[in-house]
Every structure is written in C-alpha cells, then in structure tokens.
Amino acid sequence: MSKADESLDLCSVITFAEMSGISVEEAIGWVDNGTIPSLKLADFRMVNLARLREDLLKGKTTFKEGDYSHV
C-alpha cells in the first residue's frame, strides 16, 4: 500500500457522504445501523475505508443493515 493509500484508511462521516454523493444524514444512518464499516477514534465515529475497500476487492457488492456491527 502506498503512502497515498494509507491516508484513505479512515474518514469522517461527513467526508464519506461528500465523496459518495449522499446526504450526511444518510451516511450517519448507514454508520449507525452497520451498513458500512466504522470505528470509534477518540470521541469520533469514523468510516473504515480500509475495510470497505478490502470487502469491495473481495467482491462484496451488496451492503445492508447489520453487515458491520460496532458494539
């Protein structure tokens, strides 16, 4: 993985929404219900782009509520 790729491992929910062309509210909903992978960093919930990218490269094409839990 190049240095440029490493910078894309995590992003804020707002940034994810902007990159994806969806509303911030929808992105928050996807994180909250486990449709997309996330993790907590300090007091912030971040979208785990590394895991999302890994799953896409493995052929995952459908993302649904509960795919990623974050208890």
mmCIF file as Biopython writes it, N, C-alpha, C and O atoms, coordinates in Angstrom:
data_model
#
loop_
_atom_site.group_PDB
_atom_site.id
_atom_site.type_symbol
_atom_site.label_atom_id
_atom_site.label_alt_id
_atom_site.label_comp_id
_atom_site.label_asym_id
_atom_site.label_entity_id
_atom_site.label_seq_id
_atom_site.pdbx_PDB_ins_code
_atom_site.Cartn_x
_atom_site.Cartn_y
_atom_site.Cartn_z
_atom_site.occupancy
_atom_site.B_iso_or_equiv
_atom_site.auth_seq_id
_atom_site.auth_asym_id
_atom_site.pdbx_PDB_model_num
ATOM 1   N N  . MET A ? 1  ? 0.856   -1.176  0.000  1.0 0.0 1  A 1 
ATOM 2   C CA . MET A ? 1  ? 0.000   0.000   0.000  1.0 0.0 1  A 1 
ATOM 3   C C  . MET A ? 1  ? 0.893   1.227   0.000  1.0 0.0 1  A 1 
ATOM 4   O O  . MET A ? 1  ? 1.832   1.304   0.791  1.0 0.0 1  A 1 
ATOM 5   N N  . SER A ? 2  ? 0.621   2.177   -0.861 1.0 0.0 2  A 1 
ATOM 6   C CA . SER A ? 2  ? 1.428   3.385   -0.935 1.0 0.0 2  A 1 
ATOM 7   C C  . SER A ? 2  ? 1.035   4.356   0.168  1.0 0.0 2  A 1 
ATOM 8   O O  . SER A ? 2  ? 0.000   4.194   0.815  1.0 0.0 2  A 1 
ATOM 9   N N  . LYS A ? 3  ? 1.862   5.352   0.372  1.0 0.0 3  A 1 
ATOM 10  C CA . LYS A ? 3  ? 1.561   6.385   1.381  1.0 0.0 3  A 1 
ATOM 11  C C  . LYS A ? 3  ? 0.241   7.072   1.068  1.0 0.0 3  A 1 
ATOM 12  O O  . LYS A ? 3  ? -0.522  7.383   1.983  1.0 0.0 3  A 1 
ATOM 13  N N  . ALA A ? 4  ? -0.040  7.312   -0.195 1.0 0.0 4  A 1 
ATOM 14  C CA . ALA A ? 4  ? -1.303  7.953   -0.573 1.0 0.0 4  A 1 
ATOM 15  C C  . ALA A ? 4  ? -2.484  7.086   -0.164 1.0 0.0 4  A 1 
ATOM 16  O O  . ALA A ? 4  ? -3.498  7.606   0.301  1.0 0.0 4  A 1 
ATOM 17  N N  . ASP A ? 5  ? -2.370  5.766   -0.330 1.0 0.0 5  A 1 
ATOM 18  C CA . ASP A ? 5  ? -3.448  4.860   0.057  1.0 0.0 5  A 1 
ATOM 19  C C  . ASP A ? 5  ? -3.644  4.845   1.562  1.0 0.0 5  A 1 
ATOM 20  O O  . ASP A ? 5  ? -4.778  4.760   2.032  1.0 0.0 5  A 1 
ATOM 21  N N  . GLU A ? 6  ? -2.566  4.926   2.327  1.0 0.0 6  A 1 
ATOM 22  C CA . GLU A ? 6  ? -2.666  4.896   3.782  1.0 0.0 6  A 1 
ATOM 23  C C  . GLU A ? 6  ? -3.493  6.053   4.314  1.0 0.0 6  A 1 
ATOM 24  O O  . GLU A ? 6  ? -4.153  5.914   5.343  1.0 0.0 6  A 1 
ATOM 25  N N  . SER A ? 7  ? -3.470  7.186   3.638  1.0 0.0 7  A 1 
ATOM 26  C CA . SER A ? 7  ? -4.227  8.337   4.109  1.0 0.0 7  A 1 
ATOM 27  C C  . SER A ? 7  ? -5.728  8.134   3.919  1.0 0.0 7  A 1 
ATOM 28  O O  . SER A ? 7  ? -6.525  8.924   4.424  1.0 0.0 7  A 1 
ATOM 29  N N  . LEU A ? 8  ? -6.119  7.095   3.204  1.0 0.0 8  A 1 
ATOM 30  C CA . LEU A ? 8  ? -7.522  6.839   2.939  1.0 0.0 8  A 1 
ATOM 31  C C  . LEU A ? 8  ? -8.089  5.712   3.792  1.0 0.0 8  A 1 
ATOM 32  O O  . LEU A ? 8  ? -9.136  5.157   3.458  1.0 0.0 8  A 1 
ATOM 33  N N  . ASP A ? 9  ? -7.423  5.368   4.876  1.0 0.0 9  A 1 
ATOM 34  C CA . ASP A ? 9  ? -7.903  4.277   5.722  1.0 0.0 9  A 1 
ATOM 35  C C  . ASP A ? 9  ? -9.147  4.646   6.518  1.0 0.0 9  A 1 
ATOM 36  O O  . ASP A ? 9  ? -10.016 3.801   6.731  1.0 0.0 9  A 1 
ATOM 37  N N  . LEU A ? 10 ? -9.243  5.895   6.960  1.0 0.0 10 A 1 
ATOM 38  C CA . LEU A ? 10 ? -10.377 6.371   7.743  1.0 0.0 10 A 1 
ATOM 39  C C  . LEU A ? 10 ? -10.817 7.723   7.207  1.0 0.0 10 A 1 
ATOM 40  O O  . LEU A ? 10 ? -10.011 8.480   6.667  1.0 0.0 10 A 1 
ATOM 41  N N  . CYS A ? 11 ? -12.086 8.016   7.360  1.0 0.0 11 A 1 
ATOM 42  C CA . CYS A ? 11 ? -12.551 9.378   7.058  1.0 0.0 11 A 1 
ATOM 43  C C  . CYS A ? 11 ? -13.769 9.665   7.923  1.0 0.0 11 A 1 
ATOM 44  O O  . CYS A ? 11 ? -14.418 8.757   8.443  1.0 0.0 11 A 1 
ATOM 45  N N  . SER A ? 12 ? -14.057 10.938  8.060  1.0 0.0 12 A 1 
ATOM 46  C CA . SER A ? 12 ? -15.238 11.327  8.823  1.0 0.0 12 A 1 
ATOM 47  C C  . SER A ? 12 ? -16.489 10.925  8.054  1.0 0.0 12 A 1 
ATOM 48  O O  . SER A ? 12 ? -16.449 10.693  6.846  1.0 0.0 12 A 1 
ATOM 49  N N  . VAL A ? 13 ? -17.577 10.850  8.767  1.0 0.0 13 A 1 
ATOM 50  C CA . VAL A ? 13 ? -18.852 10.510  8.136  1.0 0.0 13 A 1 
ATOM 51  C C  . VAL A ? 13 ? -19.238 11.607  7.138  1.0 0.0 13 A 1 
ATOM 52  O O  . VAL A ? 13 ? -19.791 11.321  6.076  1.0 0.0 13 A 1 
ATOM 53  N N  . ILE A ? 14 ? -18.946 12.850  7.484  1.0 0.0 14 A 1 
ATOM 54  C CA . ILE A ? 14 ? -19.256 13.964  6.585  1.0 0.0 14 A 1 
ATOM 55  C C  . ILE A ? 14 ? -18.459 13.842  5.287  1.0 0.0 14 A 1 
ATOM 56  O O  . ILE A ? 14 ? -19.009 14.014  4.199  1.0 0.0 14 A 1 
ATOM 57  N N  . THR A ? 15 ? -17.164 13.545  5.402  1.0 0.0 15 A 1 
ATOM 58  C CA . THR A ? 15 ? -16.329 13.379  4.212  1.0 0.0 15 A 1 
ATOM 59  C C  . THR A ? 15 ? -16.813 12.207  3.374  1.0 0.0 15 A 1 
ATOM 60  O O  . THR A ? 15 ? -16.860 12.300  2.147  1.0 0.0 15 A 1 
ATOM 61  N N  . PHE A ? 16 ? -17.175 11.101  4.025  1.0 0.0 16 A 1 
ATOM 62  C CA . PHE A ? 16 ? -17.699 9.944   3.295  1.0 0.0 16 A 1 
ATOM 63  C C  . PHE A ? 16 ? -18.950 10.323  2.516  1.0 0.0 16 A 1 
ATOM 64  O O  . PHE A ? 16 ? -19.100 9.946   1.354  1.0 0.0 16 A 1 
ATOM 65  N N  . ALA A ? 17 ? -19.844 11.064  3.151  1.0 0.0 17 A 1 
ATOM 66  C CA . ALA A ? 17 ? -21.074 11.492  2.484  1.0 0.0 17 A 1 
ATOM 67  C C  . ALA A ? 17 ? -20.746 12.343  1.260  1.0 0.0 17 A 1 
ATOM 68  O O  . ALA A ? 17 ? -21.324 12.146  0.192  1.0 0.0 17 A 1 
ATOM 69  N N  . GLU A ? 18 ? -19.823 13.284  1.414  1.0 0.0 18 A 1 
ATOM 70  C CA . GLU A ? 18 ? -19.452 14.151  0.296  1.0 0.0 18 A 1 
ATOM 71  C C  . GLU A ? 18 ? -18.826 13.352  -0.838 1.0 0.0 18 A 1 
ATOM 72  O O  . GLU A ? 18 ? -19.146 13.582  -2.004 1.0 0.0 18 A 1 
ATOM 73  N N  . MET A ? 19 ? -17.932 12.408  -0.511 1.0 0.0 19 A 1 
ATOM 74  C CA . MET A ? 19 ? -17.279 11.592  -1.534 1.0 0.0 19 A 1 
ATOM 75  C C  . MET A ? 19 ? -18.271 10.678  -2.248 1.0 0.0 19 A 1 
ATOM 76  O O  . MET A ? 19 ? -18.103 10.369  -3.427 1.0 0.0 19 A 1 
ATOM 77  N N  . SER A ? 20 ? -19.304 10.250  -1.527 1.0 0.0 20 A 1 
ATOM 78  C CA . SER A ? 20 ? -20.262 9.286   -2.068 1.0 0.0 20 A 1 
ATOM 79  C C  . SER A ? 20 ? -21.462 9.932   -2.746 1.0 0.0 20 A 1 
ATOM 80  O O  . SER A ? 20 ? -22.227 9.258   -3.435 1.0 0.0 20 A 1 
ATOM 81  N N  . GLY A ? 21 ? -21.626 11.230  -2.553 1.0 0.0 21 A 1 
ATOM 82  C CA . GLY A ? 21 ? -22.768 11.911  -3.151 1.0 0.0 21 A 1 
ATOM 83  C C  . GLY A ? 21 ? -24.082 11.624  -2.454 1.0 0.0 21 A 1 
ATOM 84  O O  . GLY A ? 21 ? -25.146 11.671  -3.071 1.0 0.0 21 A 1 
ATOM 85  N N  . ILE A ? 22 ? -24.004 11.326  -1.157 1.0 0.0 22 A 1 
ATOM 86  C CA . ILE A ? 22 ? -25.216 11.087  -0.372 1.0 0.0 22 A 1 
ATOM 87  C C  . ILE A ? 22 ? -25.312 12.150  0.713  1.0 0.0 22 A 1 
ATOM 88  O O  . ILE A ? 22 ? -24.351 12.877  0.964  1.0 0.0 22 A 1 
ATOM 89  N N  . SER A ? 23 ? -26.460 12.239  1.350  1.0 0.0 23 A 1 
ATOM 90  C CA . SER A ? 23 ? -26.618 13.225  2.419  1.0 0.0 23 A 1 
ATOM 91  C C  . SER A ? 23 ? -25.862 12.765  3.664  1.0 0.0 23 A 1 
ATOM 92  O O  . SER A ? 23 ? -25.634 11.572  3.867  1.0 0.0 23 A 1 
ATOM 93  N N  . VAL A ? 24 ? -25.485 13.723  4.477  1.0 0.0 24 A 1 
ATOM 94  C CA . VAL A ? 24 ? -24.817 13.415  5.737  1.0 0.0 24 A 1 
ATOM 95  C C  . VAL A ? 24 ? -25.734 12.564  6.605  1.0 0.0 24 A 1 
ATOM 96  O O  . VAL A ? 24 ? -25.275 11.637  7.274  1.0 0.0 24 A 1 
ATOM 97  N N  . GLU A ? 25 ? -27.019 12.872  6.598  1.0 0.0 25 A 1 
ATOM 98  C CA . GLU A ? 25 ? -27.985 12.113  7.391  1.0 0.0 25 A 1 
ATOM 99  C C  . GLU A ? 25 ? -28.022 10.645  6.968  1.0 0.0 25 A 1 
ATOM 100 O O  . GLU A ? 25 ? -28.099 9.749   7.807  1.0 0.0 25 A 1 
ATOM 101 N N  . GLU A ? 26 ? -27.967 10.413  5.659  1.0 0.0 26 A 1 
ATOM 102 C CA . GLU A ? 26 ? -27.982 9.029   5.172  1.0 0.0 26 A 1 
ATOM 103 C C  . GLU A ? 26 ? -26.700 8.304   5.587  1.0 0.0 26 A 1 
ATOM 104 O O  . GLU A ? 26 ? -26.748 7.147   6.004  1.0 0.0 26 A 1 
ATOM 105 N N  . ALA A ? 27 ? -25.562 8.979   5.475  1.0 0.0 27 A 1 
ATOM 106 C CA . ALA A ? 27 ? -24.296 8.372   5.878  1.0 0.0 27 A 1 
ATOM 107 C C  . ALA A ? 27 ? -24.292 8.057   7.366  1.0 0.0 27 A 1 
ATOM 108 O O  . ALA A ? 27 ? -23.814 6.996   7.770  1.0 0.0 27 A 1 
ATOM 109 N N  . ILE A ? 28 ? -24.814 8.956   8.184  1.0 0.0 28 A 1 
ATOM 110 C CA . ILE A ? 28 ? -24.913 8.711   9.621  1.0 0.0 28 A 1 
ATOM 111 C C  . ILE A ? 28 ? -25.791 7.486   9.877  1.0 0.0 28 A 1 
ATOM 112 O O  . ILE A ? 28 ? -25.464 6.645   10.715 1.0 0.0 28 A 1 
ATOM 113 N N  . GLY A ? 29 ? -26.892 7.392   9.159  1.0 0.0 29 A 1 
ATOM 114 C CA . GLY A ? 29 ? -27.777 6.231   9.298  1.0 0.0 29 A 1 
ATOM 115 C C  . GLY A ? 29 ? -27.066 4.938   8.941  1.0 0.0 29 A 1 
ATOM 116 O O  . GLY A ? 29 ? -27.222 3.936   9.639  1.0 0.0 29 A 1 
ATOM 117 N N  . TRP A ? 30 ? -26.287 4.943   7.864  1.0 0.0 30 A 1 
ATOM 118 C CA . TRP A ? 30 ? -25.549 3.744   7.448  1.0 0.0 30 A 1 
ATOM 119 C C  . TRP A ? 30 ? -24.534 3.331   8.508  1.0 0.0 30 A 1 
ATOM 120 O O  . TRP A ? 30 ? -24.359 2.143   8.780  1.0 0.0 30 A 1 
ATOM 121 N N  . VAL A ? 31 ? -23.869 4.314   9.104  1.0 0.0 31 A 1 
ATOM 122 C CA . VAL A ? 31 ? -22.896 4.002   10.164 1.0 0.0 31 A 1 
ATOM 123 C C  . VAL A ? 31 ? -23.629 3.464   11.384 1.0 0.0 31 A 1 
ATOM 124 O O  . VAL A ? 31 ? -23.239 2.445   11.956 1.0 0.0 31 A 1 
ATOM 125 N N  . ASP A ? 32 ? -24.690 4.155   11.776 1.0 0.0 32 A 1 
ATOM 126 C CA . ASP A ? 32 ? -25.425 3.759   12.982 1.0 0.0 32 A 1 
ATOM 127 C C  . ASP A ? 32 ? -26.024 2.364   12.876 1.0 0.0 32 A 1 
ATOM 128 O O  . ASP A ? 32 ? -26.053 1.626   13.860 1.0 0.0 32 A 1 
ATOM 129 N N  . ASN A ? 33 ? -26.507 1.992   11.681 1.0 0.0 33 A 1 
ATOM 130 C CA . ASN A ? 33 ? -27.156 0.677   11.572 1.0 0.0 33 A 1 
ATOM 131 C C  . ASN A ? 33 ? -26.220 -0.408  11.031 1.0 0.0 33 A 1 
ATOM 132 O O  . ASN A ? 33 ? -26.651 -1.533  10.780 1.0 0.0 33 A 1 
ATOM 133 N N  . GLY A ? 34 ? -24.941 -0.068  10.853 1.0 0.0 34 A 1 
ATOM 134 C CA . GLY A ? 34 ? -23.961 -1.085  10.469 1.0 0.0 34 A 1 
ATOM 135 C C  . GLY A ? 34 ? -23.947 -1.443  8.995  1.0 0.0 34 A 1 
ATOM 136 O O  . GLY A ? 34 ? -23.468 -2.517  8.631  1.0 0.0 34 A 1 
ATOM 137 N N  . THR A ? 35 ? -24.460 -0.569  8.137  1.0 0.0 35 A 1 
ATOM 138 C CA . THR A ? 35 ? -24.434 -0.839  6.709  1.0 0.0 35 A 1 
ATOM 139 C C  . THR A ? 35 ? -23.026 -0.678  6.139  1.0 0.0 35 A 1 
ATOM 140 O O  . THR A ? 35 ? -22.648 -1.387  5.207  1.0 0.0 35 A 1 
ATOM 141 N N  . ILE A ? 36 ? -22.258 0.247   6.693  1.0 0.0 36 A 1 
ATOM 142 C CA . ILE A ? 36 ? -20.865 0.447   6.283  1.0 0.0 36 A 1 
ATOM 143 C C  . ILE A ? 36 ? -19.966 0.300   7.511  1.0 0.0 36 A 1 
ATOM 144 O O  . ILE A ? 36 ? -20.401 0.559   8.633  1.0 0.0 36 A 1 
ATOM 145 N N  . PRO A ? 37 ? -18.720 -0.114  7.303  1.0 0.0 37 A 1 
ATOM 146 C CA . PRO A ? 37 ? -17.823 -0.332  8.436  1.0 0.0 37 A 1 
ATOM 147 C C  . PRO A ? 37 ? -17.348 0.988   9.044  1.0 0.0 37 A 1 
ATOM 148 O O  . PRO A ? 37 ? -17.078 1.957   8.334  1.0 0.0 37 A 1 
ATOM 149 N N  . SER A ? 38 ? -17.255 1.001   10.355 1.0 0.0 38 A 1 
ATOM 150 C CA . SER A ? 38 ? -16.780 2.188   11.049 1.0 0.0 38 A 1 
ATOM 151 C C  . SER A ? 38 ? -16.055 1.772   12.317 1.0 0.0 38 A 1 
ATOM 152 O O  . SER A ? 38 ? -16.113 0.620   12.747 1.0 0.0 38 A 1 
ATOM 153 N N  . LEU A ? 39 ? -15.378 2.738   12.894 1.0 0.0 39 A 1 
ATOM 154 C CA . LEU A ? 39 ? -14.752 2.512   14.195 1.0 0.0 39 A 1 
ATOM 155 C C  . LEU A ? 39 ? -14.689 3.828   14.928 1.0 0.0 39 A 1 
ATOM 156 O O  . LEU A ? 39 ? -14.767 4.903   14.333 1.0 0.0 39 A 1 
ATOM 157 N N  . LYS A ? 40 ? -14.546 3.722   16.223 1.0 0.0 40 A 1 
ATOM 158 C CA . LYS A ? 40 ? -14.501 4.918   17.058 1.0 0.0 40 A 1 
ATOM 159 C C  . LYS A ? 40 ? -13.044 5.288   17.294 1.0 0.0 40 A 1 
ATOM 160 O O  . LYS A ? 40 ? -12.237 4.451   17.698 1.0 0.0 40 A 1 
ATOM 161 N N  . LEU A ? 41 ? -12.718 6.542   17.038 1.0 0.0 41 A 1 
ATOM 162 C CA . LEU A ? 41 ? -11.386 7.080   17.241 1.0 0.0 41 A 1 
ATOM 163 C C  . LEU A ? 41 ? -11.544 8.263   18.174 1.0 0.0 41 A 1 
ATOM 164 O O  . LEU A ? 41 ? -12.077 9.305   17.793 1.0 0.0 41 A 1 
ATOM 165 N N  . ALA A ? 42 ? -11.067 8.088   19.418 1.0 0.0 42 A 1 
ATOM 166 C CA . ALA A ? 42 ? -11.312 9.073   20.471 1.0 0.0 42 A 1 
ATOM 167 C C  . ALA A ? 42 ? -12.828 9.192   20.637 1.0 0.0 42 A 1 
ATOM 168 O O  . ALA A ? 42 ? -13.489 8.203   20.954 1.0 0.0 42 A 1 
ATOM 169 N N  . ASP A ? 43 ? -13.382 10.371  20.430 1.0 0.0 43 A 1 
ATOM 170 C CA . ASP A ? 43 ? -14.828 10.568  20.577 1.0 0.0 43 A 1 
ATOM 171 C C  . ASP A ? 43 ? -15.547 10.629  19.228 1.0 0.0 43 A 1 
ATOM 172 O O  . ASP A ? 43 ? -16.715 11.013  19.164 1.0 0.0 43 A 1 
ATOM 173 N N  . PHE A ? 44 ? -14.856 10.251  18.157 1.0 0.0 44 A 1 
ATOM 174 C CA . PHE A ? 44 ? -15.421 10.386  16.819 1.0 0.0 44 A 1 
ATOM 175 C C  . PHE A ? 44 ? -15.639 9.031   16.169 1.0 0.0 44 A 1 
ATOM 176 O O  . PHE A ? 44 ? -14.775 8.156   16.241 1.0 0.0 44 A 1 
ATOM 177 N N  . ARG A ? 45 ? -16.782 8.857   15.542 1.0 0.0 45 A 1 
ATOM 178 C CA . ARG A ? 45 ? -17.060 7.666   14.753 1.0 0.0 45 A 1 
ATOM 179 C C  . ARG A ? 45 ? -16.550 7.947   13.342 1.0 0.0 45 A 1 
ATOM 180 O O  . ARG A ? 45 ? -16.958 8.925   12.715 1.0 0.0 45 A 1 
ATOM 181 N N  . MET A ? 46 ? -15.663 7.095   12.846 1.0 0.0 46 A 1 
ATOM 182 C CA . MET A ? 46 ? -15.040 7.269   11.542 1.0 0.0 46 A 1 
ATOM 183 C C  . MET A ? 46 ? -15.436 6.112   10.628 1.0 0.0 46 A 1 
ATOM 184 O O  . MET A ? 46 ? -15.618 4.987   11.091 1.0 0.0 46 A 1 
ATOM 185 N N  . VAL A ? 47 ? -15.569 6.385   9.341  1.0 0.0 47 A 1 
ATOM 186 C CA . VAL A ? 47 ? -15.823 5.334   8.369  1.0 0.0 47 A 1 
ATOM 187 C C  . VAL A ? 47 ? -14.507 4.624   8.093  1.0 0.0 47 A 1 
ATOM 188 O O  . VAL A ? 47 ? -13.491 5.262   7.820  1.0 0.0 47 A 1 
ATOM 189 N N  . ASN A ? 48 ? -14.534 3.306   8.167  1.0 0.0 48 A 1 
ATOM 190 C CA . ASN A ? 48 ? -13.338 2.483   7.962  1.0 0.0 48 A 1 
ATOM 191 C C  . ASN A ? 48 ? -13.217 2.166   6.467  1.0 0.0 48 A 1 
ATOM 192 O O  . ASN A ? 48 ? -13.709 1.144   5.987  1.0 0.0 48 A 1 
ATOM 193 N N  . LEU A ? 49 ? -12.552 3.066   5.755  1.0 0.0 49 A 1 
ATOM 194 C CA . LEU A ? 49 ? -12.411 2.897   4.313  1.0 0.0 49 A 1 
ATOM 195 C C  . LEU A ? 49 ? -11.537 1.705   3.953  1.0 0.0 49 A 1 
ATOM 196 O O  . LEU A ? 49 ? -11.747 1.073   2.917  1.0 0.0 49 A 1 
ATOM 197 N N  . ALA A ? 50 ? -10.567 1.395   4.790  1.0 0.0 50 A 1 
ATOM 198 C CA . ALA A ? 50 ? -9.694  0.244   4.516  1.0 0.0 50 A 1 
ATOM 199 C C  . ALA A ? 50 ? -10.522 -1.038  4.471  1.0 0.0 50 A 1 
ATOM 200 O O  . ALA A ? 50 ? -10.348 -1.856  3.567  1.0 0.0 50 A 1 
ATOM 201 N N  . ARG A ? 51 ? -11.411 -1.217  5.426  1.0 0.0 51 A 1 
ATOM 202 C CA . ARG A ? 51 ? -12.240 -2.423  5.451  1.0 0.0 51 A 1 
ATOM 203 C C  . ARG A ? 51 ? -13.249 -2.419  4.304  1.0 0.0 51 A 1 
ATOM 204 O O  . ARG A ? 51 ? -13.502 -3.452  3.684  1.0 0.0 51 A 1 
ATOM 205 N N  . LEU A ? 52 ? -13.815 -1.260  4.034  1.0 0.0 52 A 1 
ATOM 206 C CA . LEU A ? 52 ? -14.756 -1.146  2.927  1.0 0.0 52 A 1 
ATOM 207 C C  . LEU A ? 52 ? -14.063 -1.494  1.608  1.0 0.0 52 A 1 
ATOM 208 O O  . LEU A ? 52 ? -14.606 -2.245  0.798  1.0 0.0 52 A 1 
ATOM 209 N N  . ARG A ? 53 ? -12.879 -0.953  1.398  1.0 0.0 53 A 1 
ATOM 210 C CA . ARG A ? 53 ? -12.099 -1.226  0.180  1.0 0.0 53 A 1 
ATOM 211 C C  . ARG A ? 53 ? -11.746 -2.707  0.086  1.0 0.0 53 A 1 
ATOM 212 O O  . ARG A ? 53 ? -11.850 -3.310  -0.982 1.0 0.0 53 A 1 
ATOM 213 N N  . GLU A ? 54 ? -11.330 -3.290  1.207  1.0 0.0 54 A 1 
ATOM 214 C CA . GLU A ? 54 ? -10.982 -4.718  1.239  1.0 0.0 54 A 1 
ATOM 215 C C  . GLU A ? 54 ? -12.174 -5.582  0.846  1.0 0.0 54 A 1 
ATOM 216 O O  . GLU A ? 54 ? -12.040 -6.514  0.053  1.0 0.0 54 A 1 
ATOM 217 N N  . ASP A ? 55 ? -13.341 -5.268  1.406  1.0 0.0 55 A 1 
ATOM 218 C CA . ASP A ? 55 ? -14.538 -6.046  1.096  1.0 0.0 55 A 1 
ATOM 219 C C  . ASP A ? 55 ? -14.944 -5.889  -0.372 1.0 0.0 55 A 1 
ATOM 220 O O  . ASP A ? 55 ? -15.363 -6.856  -1.008 1.0 0.0 55 A 1 
ATOM 221 N N  . LEU A ? 56 ? -14.822 -4.679  -0.904 1.0 0.0 56 A 1 
ATOM 222 C CA . LEU A ? 56 ? -15.135 -4.464  -2.315 1.0 0.0 56 A 1 
ATOM 223 C C  . LEU A ? 56 ? -14.184 -5.255  -3.207 1.0 0.0 56 A 1 
ATOM 224 O O  . LEU A ? 56 ? -14.610 -5.847  -4.199 1.0 0.0 56 A 1 
ATOM 225 N N  . LEU A ? 57 ? -12.900 -5.265  -2.858 1.0 0.0 57 A 1 
ATOM 226 C CA . LEU A ? 57 ? -11.921 -6.017  -3.648 1.0 0.0 57 A 1 
ATOM 227 C C  . LEU A ? 57 ? -12.152 -7.518  -3.582 1.0 0.0 57 A 1 
ATOM 228 O O  . LEU A ? 57 ? -11.781 -8.246  -4.503 1.0 0.0 57 A 1 
ATOM 229 N N  . LYS A ? 58 ? -12.763 -7.987  -2.495 1.0 0.0 58 A 1 
ATOM 230 C CA . LYS A ? 58 ? -13.104 -9.407  -2.357 1.0 0.0 58 A 1 
ATOM 231 C C  . LYS A ? 58 ? -14.394 -9.748  -3.093 1.0 0.0 58 A 1 
ATOM 232 O O  . LYS A ? 58 ? -14.787 -10.914 -3.150 1.0 0.0 58 A 1 
ATOM 233 N N  . GLY A ? 59 ? -15.056 -8.740  -3.655 1.0 0.0 59 A 1 
ATOM 234 C CA . GLY A ? 59 ? -16.257 -8.996  -4.445 1.0 0.0 59 A 1 
ATOM 235 C C  . GLY A ? 59 ? -17.578 -8.640  -3.786 1.0 0.0 59 A 1 
ATOM 236 O O  . GLY A ? 59 ? -18.635 -8.931  -4.345 1.0 0.0 59 A 1 
ATOM 237 N N  . LYS A ? 60 ? -17.549 -8.021  -2.618 1.0 0.0 60 A 1 
ATOM 238 C CA . LYS A ? 60 ? -18.807 -7.640  -1.956 1.0 0.0 60 A 1 
ATOM 239 C C  . LYS A ? 60 ? -19.495 -6.568  -2.799 1.0 0.0 60 A 1 
ATOM 240 O O  . LYS A ? 60 ? -18.892 -5.547  -3.131 1.0 0.0 60 A 1 
ATOM 241 N N  . THR A ? 61 ? -20.748 -6.804  -3.138 1.0 0.0 61 A 1 
ATOM 242 C CA . THR A ? 61 ? -21.482 -5.862  -3.973 1.0 0.0 61 A 1 
ATOM 243 C C  . THR A ? 61 ? -22.738 -5.326  -3.302 1.0 0.0 61 A 1 
ATOM 244 O O  . THR A ? 61 ? -23.315 -4.339  -3.758 1.0 0.0 61 A 1 
ATOM 245 N N  . THR A ? 62 ? -23.158 -5.965  -2.234 1.0 0.0 62 A 1 
ATOM 246 C CA . THR A ? 62 ? -24.373 -5.566  -1.535 1.0 0.0 62 A 1 
ATOM 247 C C  . THR A ? 62 ? -24.035 -5.226  -0.098 1.0 0.0 62 A 1 
ATOM 248 O O  . THR A ? 62 ? -23.347 -5.981  0.587  1.0 0.0 62 A 1 
ATOM 249 N N  . PHE A ? 63 ? -24.522 -4.090  0.347  1.0 0.0 63 A 1 
ATOM 250 C CA . PHE A ? 63 ? -24.315 -3.657  1.726  1.0 0.0 63 A 1 
ATOM 251 C C  . PHE A ? 63 ? -25.677 -3.424  2.340  1.0 0.0 63 A 1 
ATOM 252 O O  . PHE A ? 63 ? -26.495 -2.670  1.813  1.0 0.0 63 A 1 
ATOM 253 N N  . LYS A ? 64 ? -25.911 -4.095  3.484  1.0 0.0 64 A 1 
ATOM 254 C CA . LYS A ? 64 ? -27.210 -3.953  4.115  1.0 0.0 64 A 1 
ATOM 255 C C  . LYS A ? 64 ? -27.052 -3.759  5.613  1.0 0.0 64 A 1 
ATOM 256 O O  . LYS A ? 64 ? -25.993 -4.017  6.186  1.0 0.0 64 A 1 
ATOM 257 N N  . GLU A ? 65 ? -28.110 -3.307  6.220  1.0 0.0 65 A 1 
ATOM 258 C CA . GLU A ? 65 ? -28.123 -3.049  7.653  1.0 0.0 65 A 1 
ATOM 259 C C  . GLU A ? 65 ? -27.625 -4.268  8.417  1.0 0.0 65 A 1 
ATOM 260 O O  . GLU A ? 65 ? -28.068 -5.392  8.181  1.0 0.0 65 A 1 
ATOM 261 N N  . GLY A ? 66 ? -26.694 -4.025  9.338  1.0 0.0 66 A 1 
ATOM 262 C CA . GLY A ? 66 ? -26.186 -5.091  10.185 1.0 0.0 66 A 1 
ATOM 263 C C  . GLY A ? 66 ? -24.960 -5.806  9.650  1.0 0.0 66 A 1 
ATOM 264 O O  . GLY A ? 66 ? -24.419 -6.676  10.333 1.0 0.0 66 A 1 
ATOM 265 N N  . ASP A ? 67 ? -24.505 -5.469  8.453  1.0 0.0 67 A 1 
ATOM 266 C CA . ASP A ? 67 ? -23.303 -6.107  7.914  1.0 0.0 67 A 1 
ATOM 267 C C  . ASP A ? 67 ? -22.088 -5.861  8.798  1.0 0.0 67 A 1 
ATOM 268 O O  . ASP A ? 67 ? -21.219 -6.723  8.925  1.0 0.0 67 A 1 
ATOM 269 N N  . TYR A ? 68 ? -22.032 -4.684  9.407  1.0 0.0 68 A 1 
ATOM 270 C CA . TYR A ? 68 ? -20.886 -4.308  10.245 1.0 0.0 68 A 1 
ATOM 271 C C  . TYR A ? 68 ? -21.391 -3.823  11.592 1.0 0.0 68 A 1 
ATOM 272 O O  . TYR A ? 68 ? -22.023 -2.771  11.694 1.0 0.0 68 A 1 
ATOM 273 N N  . SER A ? 69 ? -21.106 -4.599  12.615 1.0 0.0 69 A 1 
ATOM 274 C CA . SER A ? 69 ? -21.531 -4.174  13.947 1.0 0.0 69 A 1 
ATOM 275 C C  . SER A ? 69 ? -20.391 -3.435  14.625 1.0 0.0 69 A 1 
ATOM 276 O O  . SER A ? 69 ? -19.220 -3.719  14.375 1.0 0.0 69 A 1 
ATOM 277 N N  . HIS A ? 70 ? -20.729 -2.515  15.459 1.0 0.0 70 A 1 
ATOM 278 C CA . HIS A ? 70 ? -19.732 -1.758  16.216 1.0 0.0 70 A 1 
ATOM 279 C C  . HIS A ? 70 ? -20.227 -1.562  17.646 1.0 0.0 70 A 1 
ATOM 280 O O  . HIS A ? 70 ? -20.652 -0.477  18.041 1.0 0.0 70 A 1 
ATOM 281 N N  . VAL A ? 71 ? -20.156 -2.629  18.385 1.0 0.0 71 A 1 
ATOM 282 C CA . VAL A ? 71 ? -20.632 -2.621  19.763 1.0 0.0 71 A 1 
ATOM 283 C C  . VAL A ? 71 ? -19.655 -1.909  20.650 1.0 0.0 71 A 1 
ATOM 284 O O  . VAL A ? 71 ? -19.883 -1.798  21.855 1.0 0.0 71 A 1 
#
